[in-house]
């Protein structure tokens, strides 16, 4: 079972791959990724798809809103991976 810190690092790596020109060192956990980096809906869908692949989880479209912040991503993934 991955810790929330490990999940956070993996999510940051995903965002870095999608936004290679952004400096994510100051990423805020509770501010939306859209607000911080001007991401559009396609970028957010790309993140969701990569999360699905990396963590081998399903994410219903109705739950995508939970992935709008780094903290939301980490908590969502942690919950999905919990037994």
Residue, then its C-alpha position, 0 to 999 in steps of 0.5 A: x500500500x502506497x502512503x499519501x506522500x508516495x502517491x503525491x510524488x507520483x501525481x506530481x510526476x504525472x502533472x510534470x509530464x503533462x506540463x513539462x514547461x511548468x515549475x511545480x516546486x511550489x505546487x499548492x495542495x489545495x488550489x486547483x491545478x487549473x488556477x495554478x497552471x492554467x490547465x484546460x479540460x483536456x490537460x485535466x483529462x490527460x491527468x485522469x487518464x495517466x492516474x488510471x494507468x499508473x494506479x490501475x484504478x477506474x475513475x467514473x466521469x462523475x468523480x473527475x471533479x475530485x481530481x481538481x487539486x493535488x490534495x484531491x488527487x492524493x486522497x481520491x487515489x488513496x481511498x481507491x487503493x485502500x482495501 
